[in-house]
Amino acid sequence: MVKKVSFTTKAHKVRTLSNTKGKVDKNKIKIMETAKTKYLGDLRTEIVHVRSGSVITTDAPVDNKGKGENFSPTDMVASALGSCIFTIMGIAAREHSFSIDGATCSITKVMTENPRRIGEIRIEYDFTGNTYTDKQKKLLDHCVKTCPVALSLNESIFQNVTLLFK
């Protein structure tokens, strides 16, 4: 039998690292360039990760005058949330000596109009390939609420996350 844990959350406001409104104290954090982006034309960009050299190409989606041949920038935001939550879960699992290897998630981005923006991100994680204790399930649930991407998203974006367990 599959047990479903589901909740809706809004992203929390992000605290800056300085006393000055909206400015980050550069002495308190390490800043390094993350990516370089080139506009290729025809509503397409190429993003190069500075440290690894890996490349991602984005396209505007077909419902916004694009070809939809690659991830759109808003697809990347939704996917980043799913990947970030998985990463935080992986760290927690490693620290508590269990594995989430083989778990999957499906991500659905819901756009709104006027203005066009992400209104909701739905993510369903499937952990039914393994058996977890109640303590491990609670730990994984907690990770959803502490993911840096989740905490960075505008609070008007609903983050609907479901965890499926055996």
Phi and psi restraints in degrees (value plus and minus 20) as a CYANA .aco file:
   2 VAL   PHI    -110.9   -70.9
   2 VAL   PSI     107.6   147.6
   3 LYS   PHI    -119.1   -79.1
   3 LYS   PSI     117.8   157.8
   4 LYS   PHI    -135.7   -95.7
   4 LYS   PSI     106.3   146.3
   5 VAL   PHI    -133.4   -93.4
   5 VAL   PSI     101.5   141.5
   6 SER   PHI    -157.2  -117.2
   6 SER   PSI     123.9   163.9
   7 PHE   PHI    -178.4  -138.4
   7 PHE   PSI     140.0   180.0
   8 THR   PHI    -136.2   -96.2
   8 THR   PSI     118.1   158.1
   9 THR   PHI    -160.5  -120.5
   9 THR   PSI     135.7   175.7
  10 LYS   PHI    -124.9   -84.9
  10 LYS   PSI     129.3   169.3
  11 ALA   PHI     -83.1   -43.1
  11 ALA   PSI     126.1   166.1
  12 HIS   PHI    -107.0   -67.0
  12 HIS   PSI     134.8   174.8
  13 LYS   PHI     -85.6   -45.6
  13 LYS   PSI     121.8   161.8
  14 VAL   PHI    -110.0   -70.0
  14 VAL   PSI     112.0   152.0
  15 ARG   PHI    -106.7   -66.7
  15 ARG   PSI     111.7   151.7
  16 THR   PHI    -104.4   -64.4
  16 THR   PSI     146.0   186.0
  17 LEU   PHI    -117.5   -77.5
  17 LEU   PSI       5.9    45.9
  18 SER   PHI    -164.6  -124.6
  18 SER   PSI     151.5   191.5
  19 ASN   PHI    -106.6   -66.6
  19 ASN   PSI     -30.8     9.2
  20 THR   PHI    -109.7   -69.7
  20 THR   PSI     108.2   148.2
  21 LYS   PHI     -75.5   -35.5
  21 LYS   PSI     101.6   141.6
  22 GLY   PHI      57.0    97.0
  22 GLY   PSI     -21.9    18.1
  23 LYS   PHI    -129.6   -89.6
  23 LYS   PSI     121.9   161.9
  24 VAL   PHI    -118.3   -78.3
  24 VAL   PSI     114.4   154.4
  25 ASP   PHI     -95.3   -55.3
  25 ASP   PSI      86.4   126.4
  26 LYS   PHI     -87.6   -47.6
  26 LYS   PSI     -35.8     4.2
  27 ASN   PHI     -97.5   -57.5
  27 ASN   PSI     -34.8     5.2
  28 LYS   PHI    -119.4   -79.4
  28 LYS   PSI     -30.6     9.4
  29 ILE   PHI    -155.3  -115.3
  29 ILE   PSI     135.9   175.9
  30 LYS   PHI    -109.0   -69.0
  30 LYS   PSI     104.1   144.1
  31 ILE   PHI    -131.8   -91.8
  31 ILE   PSI     107.1   147.1
  32 MET   PHI    -163.0  -123.0
  32 MET   PSI     127.4   167.4
  33 GLU   PHI     -80.1   -40.1
  33 GLU   PSI     116.2   156.2
  34 THR   PHI    -118.6   -78.6
  34 THR   PSI     -67.1   -27.1
  35 ALA   PHI    -170.0  -130.0
  35 ALA   PSI     139.3   179.3
  36 LYS   PHI    -142.7  -102.7
  36 LYS   PSI     112.7   152.7
  37 THR   PHI    -141.0  -101.0
  37 THR   PSI     117.3   157.3
  38 LYS   PHI    -142.8  -102.8
  38 LYS   PSI     111.6   151.6
  39 TYR   PHI    -101.3   -61.3
  39 TYR   PSI     100.7   140.7
  40 LEU   PHI    -112.9   -72.9
  40 LEU   PSI     -28.5    11.5
  41 GLY   PHI      75.9   115.9
  41 GLY   PSI     145.5   185.5
  42 ASP   PHI      35.9    75.9
  42 ASP   PSI      17.9    57.9
  43 LEU   PHI      43.1    83.1
  43 LEU   PSI      13.3    53.3
  44 ARG   PHI    -145.1  -105.1
  44 ARG   PSI     121.5   161.5
  45 THR   PHI    -147.1  -107.1
  45 THR   PSI     139.4   179.4
  46 GLU   PHI    -142.9  -102.9
  46 GLU   PSI     105.9   145.9
  47 ILE   PHI    -133.1   -93.1
  47 ILE   PSI     108.5   148.5
  48 VAL   PHI    -133.1   -93.1
  48 VAL   PSI     104.7   144.7
  49 HIS   PHI     -94.8   -54.8
  49 HIS   PSI      99.6   139.6
  50 VAL   PHI     -80.1   -40.1
  50 VAL   PSI     -66.4   -26.4
  51 ARG   PHI     -89.0   -49.0
  51 ARG   PSI     -62.1   -22.1
  52 SER   PHI    -121.7   -81.7
  52 SER   PSI     -42.4    -2.4
  53 GLY   PHI      63.0   103.0
  53 GLY   PSI     -20.0    20.0
  54 SER   PHI     -86.4   -46.4
  54 SER   PSI     130.7   170.7
  55 VAL   PHI    -142.2  -102.2
  55 VAL   PSI     117.6   157.6
  56 ILE   PHI    -145.2  -105.2
  56 ILE   PSI     115.9   155.9
  57 THR   PHI    -129.2   -89.2
  57 THR   PSI     115.7   155.7
  58 THR   PHI    -136.6   -96.6
  58 THR   PSI     132.8   172.8
  59 ASP   PHI    -150.9  -110.9
  59 ASP   PSI     132.1   172.1
  60 ALA   PHI     -87.8   -47.8
  60 ALA   PSI     126.0   166.0
  61 PRO   PHI     -92.1   -52.1
  61 PRO   PSI     140.3   180.3
  62 VAL   PHI     -82.9   -42.9
  62 VAL   PSI     -49.0    -9.0
  63 ASP   PHI    -100.9   -60.9
  63 ASP   PSI     -15.8    24.2
  64 ASN   PHI    -156.6  -116.6
  64 ASN   PSI      24.9    64.9
  65 LYS   PHI      52.0    92.0
  65 LYS   PSI      -6.2    33.8
  66 GLY   PHI    -126.2   -86.2
  66 GLY   PSI    -198.3  -158.3
  67 LYS   PHI    -108.7   -68.7
  67 LYS   PSI     -45.2    -5.2
  68 GLY   PHI      44.4    84.4
  68 GLY   PSI       7.8    47.8
  69 GLU   PHI    -104.8   -64.8
  69 GLU   PSI     -32.0     8.0
  70 ASN   PHI    -160.3  -120.3
  70 ASN   PSI     157.2   197.2
  71 PHE   PHI     -75.3   -35.3
  71 PHE   PSI     121.6   161.6
  72 SER   PHI    -106.6   -66.6
  72 SER   PSI     143.8   183.8
  73 PRO   PHI     -76.8   -36.8
  73 PRO   PSI     -58.2   -18.2
  74 THR   PHI     -93.1   -53.1
  74 THR   PSI     -49.5    -9.5
  75 ASP   PHI     -81.3   -41.3
  75 ASP   PSI     -59.7   -19.7
  76 MET   PHI     -84.0   -44.0
  76 MET   PSI     -59.8   -19.8
  77 VAL   PHI     -82.0   -42.0
  77 VAL   PSI     -69.6   -29.6
  78 ALA   PHI     -81.8   -41.8
  78 ALA   PSI     -63.0   -23.0
  79 SER   PHI     -87.6   -47.6
  79 SER   PSI     -54.8   -14.8
  80 ALA   PHI     -82.4   -42.4
  80 ALA   PSI     -58.3   -18.3
  81 LEU   PHI     -82.5   -42.5
  81 LEU   PSI     -67.9   -27.9
  82 GLY   PHI     -80.7   -40.7
  82 GLY   PSI     -64.6   -24.6
  83 SER   PHI     -87.1   -47.1
  83 SER   PSI     -59.0   -19.0
  84 CYS   PHI     -84.2   -44.2
  84 CYS   PSI     -65.6   -25.6
  85 ILE   PHI     -80.4   -40.4
  85 ILE   PSI     -64.5   -24.5
  86 PHE   PHI     -79.5   -39.5
  86 PHE   PSI     -61.1   -21.1
  87 THR   PHI     -83.1   -43.1
  87 THR   PSI     -65.4   -25.4
  88 ILE   PHI     -83.8   -43.8
  88 ILE   PSI     -59.3   -19.3
  89 MET   PHI     -83.4   -43.4
  89 MET   PSI     -61.8   -21.8
  90 GLY   PHI     -82.1   -42.1
  90 GLY   PSI     -60.6   -20.6
  91 ILE   PHI     -82.9   -42.9
  91 ILE   PSI     -67.4   -27.4
  92 ALA   PHI     -83.1   -43.1
  92 ALA   PSI     -62.7   -22.7
  93 ALA   PHI     -82.0   -42.0
  93 ALA   PSI     -64.2   -24.2
  94 ARG   PHI     -81.0   -41.0
  94 ARG   PSI     -65.0   -25.0
  95 GLU   PHI     -86.3   -46.3
  95 GLU   PSI     -44.3    -4.3
  96 HIS   PHI    -129.6   -89.6
  96 HIS   PSI      -2.7    37.3
  97 SER   PHI      38.2    78.2
  97 SER   PSI      25.8    65.8
  98 PHE   PHI    -160.5  -120.5
  98 PHE   PSI     151.6   191.6
  99 SER   PHI    -141.6  -101.6
  99 SER   PSI     124.0   164.0
 100 ILE   PHI    -133.1   -93.1
 100 ILE   PSI      -7.3    32.7
 101 ASP   PHI     -72.1   -32.1
 101 ASP   PSI     115.1   155.1
 102 GLY   PHI      70.1   110.1
 102 GLY   PSI     -31.4     8.6
 103 ALA   PHI     -85.8   -45.8
 103 ALA   PSI     131.7   171.7
 104 THR   PHI    -151.4  -111.4
 104 THR   PSI     146.9   186.9
 105 CYS   PHI    -165.0  -125.0
 105 CYS   PSI     130.6   170.6
 106 SER   PHI    -134.0   -94.0
 106 SER   PSI     120.4   160.4
 107 ILE   PHI    -143.0  -103.0
 107 ILE   PSI     110.6   150.6
 108 THR   PHI    -145.3  -105.3
 108 THR   PSI     105.7   145.7
 109 LYS   PHI    -121.5   -81.5
 109 LYS   PSI     109.9   149.9
 110 VAL   PHI    -133.2   -93.2
 110 VAL   PSI      98.1   138.1
 111 MET   PHI    -111.1   -71.1
 111 MET   PSI     129.2   169.2
 112 THR   PHI    -137.7   -97.7
 112 THR   PSI     147.5   187.5
 113 GLU   PHI    -134.6   -94.6
 113 GLU   PSI     140.9   180.9
 114 ASN   PHI      33.6    73.6
 114 ASN   PSI      47.8    87.8
 115 PRO   PHI    -107.9   -67.9
 115 PRO   PSI     138.0   178.0
 116 ARG   PHI     -88.1   -48.1
 116 ARG   PSI     102.7   142.7
 117 ARG   PHI    -184.4  -144.4
 117 ARG   PSI     149.1   189.1
 118 ILE   PHI     -94.1   -54.1
 118 ILE   PSI     104.2   144.2
 119 GLY   PHI    -119.4   -79.4
 119 GLY   PSI     -48.9    -8.9
 120 GLU   PHI    -176.4  -136.4
 120 GLU   PSI     125.0   165.0
 121 ILE   PHI    -143.9  -103.9
 121 ILE   PSI     102.5   142.5
 122 ARG   PHI    -128.6   -88.6
 122 ARG   PSI     107.7   147.7
 123 ILE   PHI    -151.1  -111.1
 123 ILE   PSI     109.9   149.9
 124 GLU   PHI    -138.2   -98.2
 124 GLU   PSI      94.8   134.8
 125 TYR   PHI    -113.5   -73.5
 125 TYR   PSI     115.7   155.7
 126 ASP   PHI    -134.8   -94.8
 126 ASP   PSI      88.2   128.2
 127 PHE   PHI    -128.6   -88.6
 127 PHE   PSI      -0.5    39.5
 128 THR   PHI     -93.8   -53.8
 128 THR   PSI     -27.8    12.2
 129 GLY   PHI     -97.6   -57.6
 129 GLY   PSI     -32.9     7.1
 130 ASN   PHI    -152.0  -112.0
 130 ASN   PSI     147.7   187.7
 131 THR   PHI    -128.2   -88.2
 131 THR   PSI     113.9   153.9
 132 TYR   PHI    -145.2  -105.2
 132 TYR   PSI     128.2   168.2
 133 THR   PHI     -95.8   -55.8
 133 THR   PSI     146.2   186.2
 134 ASP   PHI     -81.5   -41.5
 134 ASP   PSI     -56.8   -16.8
 135 LYS   PHI     -84.5   -44.5
 135 LYS   PSI     -62.4   -22.4
 136 GLN   PHI     -86.2   -46.2
 136 GLN   PSI     -60.2   -20.2
 137 LYS   PHI     -81.6   -41.6
 137 LYS   PSI     -62.5   -22.5
 138 LYS   PHI     -84.2   -44.2
 138 LYS   PSI     -59.9   -19.9
 139 LEU   PHI     -83.0   -43.0
 139 LEU   PSI     -65.0   -25.0
 140 LEU   PHI     -83.8   -43.8
 140 LEU   PSI     -60.2   -20.2
 141 ASP   PHI     -80.5   -40.5
 141 ASP   PSI     -62.1   -22.1
 142 HIS   PHI     -81.9   -41.9
 142 HIS   PSI     -55.2   -15.2
 143 CYS   PHI     -80.7   -40.7
 143 CYS   PSI     -54.4   -14.4
 144 VAL   PHI     -78.1   -38.1
 144 VAL   PSI     -57.5   -17.5
 145 LYS   PHI    -104.9   -64.9
 145 LYS   PSI     -27.9    12.1
 146 THR   PHI    -137.5   -97.5
 146 THR   PSI     -14.3    25.7
 147 CYS   PHI     -84.7   -44.7
 147 CYS   PSI     110.4   150.4
 148 PRO   PHI     -78.8   -38.8
 148 PRO   PSI     -55.0   -15.0
 149 VAL   PHI     -87.2   -47.2
 149 VAL   PSI     -64.1   -24.1
 150 ALA   PHI     -78.0   -38.0
 150 ALA   PSI     -60.4   -20.4
 151 LEU   PHI     -94.3   -54.3
 151 LEU   PSI     -36.7     3.3
 152 SER   PHI    -114.1   -74.1
 152 SER   PSI     -39.4     0.6
 153 LEU   PHI     -91.8   -51.8
 153 LEU   PSI     129.3   169.3
 154 ASN   PHI     -75.7   -35.7
 154 ASN   PSI     119.4   159.4
 155 GLU   PHI     -87.0   -47.0
 155 GLU   PSI     -30.8     9.2
 156 SER   PHI    -101.3   -61.3
 156 SER   PSI     -28.4    11.6
 157 ILE   PHI    -108.2   -68.2
 157 ILE   PSI      96.2   136.2
 158 PHE   PHI     -95.6   -55.6
 158 PHE   PSI     111.0   151.0
 159 GLN   PHI    -131.0   -91.0
 159 GLN   PSI      80.4   120.4
 160 ASN   PHI    -118.4   -78.4
 160 ASN   PSI      91.8   131.8
 161 VAL   PHI    -142.1  -102.1
 161 VAL   PSI     111.3   151.3
 162 THR   PHI    -143.1  -103.1
 162 THR   PSI     115.5   155.5
 163 LEU   PHI    -133.1   -93.1
 163 LEU   PSI     103.8   143.8
 164 LEU   PHI    -124.5   -84.5
 164 LEU   PSI     106.4   146.4
 165 PHE   PHI    -145.4  -105.4
 165 PHE   PSI     140.6   180.6
